[in-house]
Every structure is written in C-alpha cells, then in structure tokens.
Amino acid sequence: MNQPKIYDIAGAAGVSLATVSRVLNHPEKVKKSTREKVLRIIKEKGYKPNANARGLASRRSTTVAIVVPTVLRASISEMIQGIVDSAKNFGYSIRLFVNDEDEDQVETWREVIASSVDGILFMSDEMDDETYELIENTPVPVIFVNAISKNSNYGSVSIDNEGCAYRITKEMIDRGNKNILFIGTEHNYAINNLKEIGYRKAMEEAGLIPNTIKSSGDISKNEVQFNEYLDNNRPEVVLSARDSIAISFMNVATKRGIKVPDEMQVIGFQNTRYAELSNPKLTCVETPIYEIGNKAMANLTQLMKNEDVEPENTFIDYQVIWRESTK
C-alpha cells in the first residue's frame, strides 16, 4: 500500500497543505480543534512527514495554481502578470492551468487538485454544478479573480461591474442619448451578467427600453452578426462587455459608412491595450486588471497563512477613460 502523502492528510482533514505543515512545524500557530483533528488523521493514516512536507511551512516552497480559460486575451495575460509580480514578493511559485471553455472543466479541476498546490486563483466563473462540487471539496483556499462565485464560500477580487455599467449608461443617458445597445457575451460569465444588470437598471430608471444582444469572441462570427444587426438598427451608443467586441462592432460600423463618434458612440469595459490601438481610440470603463491580479494574490496569501480569515469580495477602484470613440 502506498504511503500517505501530506495532500492525503489535508484532504481528509479538510484543511490546506500549509495548515498541515504548520501543525507539524509550528503547532502553536494552529487553533486547538484544527490541530487535534490533523494530528488524529496523521496517526490514523500512519503518515510520516518528509523534508518536502516540512518545507511547506516556509513561504519559499508555497505553490499557487492559476486557472484561466485562455492565455490569448490581453486582459488575462496582464492579470497573470499582476499575480506573478505579487507572488514574487511573497516568495511563491506559480503553476498555470489553461481550462478551455469548450473542454471538460471537471477534468482540469481534478488535475489542479492533484498537483498539491497550496492555493488556487480561478479566473473563469462559467462553471457547472459538478465543478462547484469539486471546488467545495478542495482542501486549499480558492479565490475568484475578476469573477464572482455563485456562493459566499469563496472570496473574489474584481471591480463593481454592476455599478460601473450603471454609471456609464446613466452618463450617456444624461448626455441626451436614448437608443443605447448593450453587447454581452454568449458564455454565461457572472461579471458580464452584472454589467448587463447595471445597464438595464439605468435604462429602466430613465424610462427607456433596454436593447441587448449576445456575441461570441470569434471575430468572423461577430462581423456577420453585427452587419445583420445594423441592417435594421442604428443605436446612438454601443456598450460592450469586452473591448475586443466593442472594437469589432466599431470596425463593422465604420465599414458601413457610420461615423464614430458623430453618428454612433462606442464604449468598452476593460481598457486593454487594444483600446488605444483602435481607430478611433476606444472610450472604456477601466478594469484595473493588473491591480486585480496583484490584490488577488495578496488576499490568497492571507487565506493560506490563516485558516480563520473569512473570504470576502474585494472591489478595486475603477475609472472611465474618455477617448475618441465618444463625443
């Protein structure tokens, strides 16, 4: 029979690997009930700690998993950089897992858990119930990054997506615009759903009819969809959940002879580097993605160090960057 590993002890006790390590190396730092539970399981399983297990008490050996849906988006790559820079300050190492939205998320999550990391930063909130069940049984802290969990058991770091969408929509209404289109995403992301909620709230408060469509991240599909939409519609303002979708819509409109911003204004919700490369430059609600990644790593560190810390939703300040795509 294989010798039990520290991961087996952590899983059986429902605590993090770092907590098991503290019980072995600094038991005075672990509350009595948790310490006794871990020690009982260690005895029952006949676990014998080795040098690597003891090394987990040192922050130099702590490994954090980053789970992302893709590395191709500018926003995700910049967020990863924020995490990496913060991790270096704490002396942590990083493991990256790419969980493609069209692949089996459960299998990816099992791979993450089996890697025996000490904490997990999760960047995709489009998950099925089976994946959530796996997360609930994960013996290490999990924080959602620029994403929101369906329940309050997990902390998150993001901006107030509902509030920012409400604010920018209300601003455009106050400027005299009534026909305002919101473009969401086909994938059911909680943060984009919150943006739509904020948009709808502002429109309904003003007595205006919300107008929304859903779009994919595929530019070729977007162009067909947007052309079909513009055959019968001419919004005064277009709000898009993503910069890439906003720029794609703006390009289609420009090719059709629609002048931006004179005849149509376009706004994004990320402020990725593409916003300044577009023509005209894209007005955006800035999502400070580097800062979100940096803060998420710092919050996860607190959870890994102290089991008694309660997870919380942290909102990072944002601003509106006005550029040439609006008047």
N, C-alpha and C positions, 0 to 999 in steps of 0.2 A: 504494500500500500504506500502511495506517495506521502512524503512528509508534508504536513500542512504548512502553508505559507502565510506571511503576515496579511496578505489580501484575504485569505480564508477567515482569519480571525476578525478582521474589520467587517467583513460581510456578515458573519454570524452575529456580531455584536451590534451591527447597525451604526457603526461609527466610521470615521475617516482613518486612513492609514497613519496619518500624523498623530491621531489620538492614541492608537495602539503603540506607536513609537514613544509617545510621552509617558504612557503607563509603564513602559519598560525602562525608560531612561530618566524621566522626571515625574514620578507618580504624584508628587505633591502638587503639581500643576493641573491635575485632573480631579474633578469632583468625585467624592467618595463612591456614589452609586455607580457612576460610569466605570471607575477604576475597578471596583469589585466585580462588575459584570464582565469586563475584559479579562481580568485575571482568572475568573472562573472558566471562561471559554478556552483560554490558553491551557489551563490544566486539563480540561476535558478532552481537548484535541491533541494534547501532547506536543504542543508547539515549542520548538527550540529556536530562539532568535539567533540570527547570524549578523555579521558585520554590516551588511547592507540594510537590514531591518533597523539596526541601531542607528545607522546613519540618517534615517528618515527624520530624526529629531533635529538635525541640522538643516537649516534652510538651504544650504548648498546642494542638498540632494533632492529637494522637492521638485516634482514634475507636474505640470499643469497641462491638461488637454484643451485644445481649441477645436471646436466642432463647427465647421462652416458649410453652407450649401454649395459654394463655389469660390474659387480664388480669382475669378475673372472680373468681378465687379470692382470698380475703383474704390467704392465705399468700404468693401470688406478688406481689401488689401491695406488700406490706410488704418482701419480699425485694428487689424492684426499688428501693424507696426506700433500702435499705441500700447497694445498688450505686451509686446516683446520688450519695448523700452522700459515699461514698468516692471516686468519680470526680472530684467537685468538688475534693477535697483535692489530687488529682494534676493537676488542670487538664485532664482528659479530657472529651471529649464522648461522648454515648451515642446509639446508634441501636437502636430497638426493633423486633423482628420477631416477629409472632404466628404460630406454627406450629400451627394447629388440628390436633388428633389425628386428625380424620377427613379431612384434606386431604393432598395429596401432599407428604410431608416432603422428598423429594429436590428438588422444585422450589423449595421455600422455602430449602433449604440452598444451592442454586445462586445464589439471589438474594442471600443473605448474603455468599457468597464474592465475587460480582460487585460488591458495594458497596465493596470495597477497604478494609475495616476492618483495624485492627492487632491485634485480639484478639477472642475470642468467649467469652461466658459462656452456657452452654447449660443450660436448666432442665428439659428433658424427656429421660428416659432410655429411653423406649419407641421404639426405632428399629430399622429393618430393616437388613439387611446392606448394601444399596446406599447408604444414608445413611452408615453407618460407613465405607464405602469413600471417599465424598466427604470425610468428615472427615479420614481418613488422608492425603488429598492436599491438604488445606488448608494454605497456606503461612504461617499465623499461629497463635499459641498458642490452645488451647481448654481451658477449664476447665468441668467439670460442677458445677452449683450445686444443692445438695440433691438430687443424683442421682449415680449411680455408673456409670462406663464399663464396658463388657464386657471391656476390656483395660487394661493398665497404662500405655499410652502417654499417657494424659491424667490430669491431676490433678483432684481434686474437693474440695468443701467441704460437709460435712454433719455430722450427729451420728452416733453409733454406733447405728444403727437396730436392728441385731440385739441389741446389748447392752441397749438401753433396753427393748425388748419383753420380753426375758428377765427383766430386773429387775422390771418391774411385774407380770408374770404370776406370778413366784415370790412376790412380796409378797402378792398376792391369794390364792395357794395357802396361804401361811404363815398367813394370817388365817382359814383354815378353809374356803375355797371350793374346790369340785371341778368343778362344771359351768361352765366358762368358754368363752364363744364369742369367736372372733376374726373380725372382718369385714374382708376385704381389698377390693381394687378389681378390677373387670373388666379394666381396662387393666393390662398387664403391666409395672408400674413396679418397677425393681430395689429401690428403698428400701422399698416396701411388701412385696415378697417377703422382704426381710431381716427386717422386723418379724415376719412370719409364721414365719420360721425360728426367731427368738428365742422366740416364743410356744410353738412346738412343742417346742423343746428343754426349756423349763421344765416343760411338761405331761408329757412323756415321762420326764423325770428323777423326777417325782413319781409315776409310775405311772398317770397319768391319760390318757384318750383325747382327743386334740385334736379340736376341733369348729370348722370354718371354713366360711364362705360368702363369696361374692364379690358386690360391689354396684356399681352404676353411680353416677355423680354426679347422675343425674336423680331429683329428689325424688319425683315422681309414681310412677316405677317402683319406687323404694325402698319407698314405703308399701305397695304391693301385695305386694312380695316379703317385707317384714318381717311383714306381717299373716299371710301364708301360713306363714311360719316359726313364728310364735308360736301358730298354731293347734295345733301338735303339740309345741312345745318351750318350756321355761321356764328359760333359763340364769340362774345366780346372778350372773354377771358378764359384761359385754359389753365387749370391747376393740375399738376401731375404728381403722383406719389413718388416718382423717380425722375431724376434728371435725364437719364437716357431716353425715357419715354417722352418727356417734355420736348427734348431736342428733336426726337424723331417726328413728333407731331408738328413742330415748328418748321422743320425741313419740308414736310409734305405740303403744309400750308403755303410756304414761300414758293415752291414749285408751281403751285396753282395760281400764283399771282397775288396772293393775300399778303398785304404789307404788315409786318410785325415791327413795332408795336402799334402803328397808326390804326390799323383795322382789326387787329387781334393781339391781345397781350398774353404772354405765356410765362408761367411760373413753375419752378421745380421745388422739391422738398428735401434736397440733400446738400447741395453745394459741393459736389465732387469737382475734380479738376476739369472735367469736360464742360462745366458751366461757363468757364472763362474762354474755352476754345471754340464755343459755338458762335455762329454769326446770325443775328446779333447775340451778344453775351447774355446769358440767362440769369434773370432775377430768381433768387432762391430763398426759401427758409433754410437757414444754415443748420445742418445737423453736425455738431462738432464731433465727427466720428473718431478722430484720433483721441480726443479727451475722453470719449465714452469708453474706448478700449482701455485706456490708461486707468480710469477710475474703476472699471470692472475688475481689473487685475488687483487693484488695491483692496477693493471690497472682498474679493475672494480670499485674499491673504488673511484678512481678519477672521473670516469663517474657518479657514484651515487652522489658524492658531488657537481659536477659542470656540469650543463646541456650544457655549452658552449664548453666543451672539445670534440675535434673531435676524433672519434675512429681511431685507427691505427693498422697496423700489426707489431708486435714486434718479432724480431728474437733473440733467445737466442744462445749464442756461443756453439759450439759442438766440439768434438774431436774424432779421431779414436783410439780405444783401440785395439792394436795388441796383439793377443793371439795365442794359439797353432793350431788353425784351418787354419792358413795361414803360408806360409814359411817365 
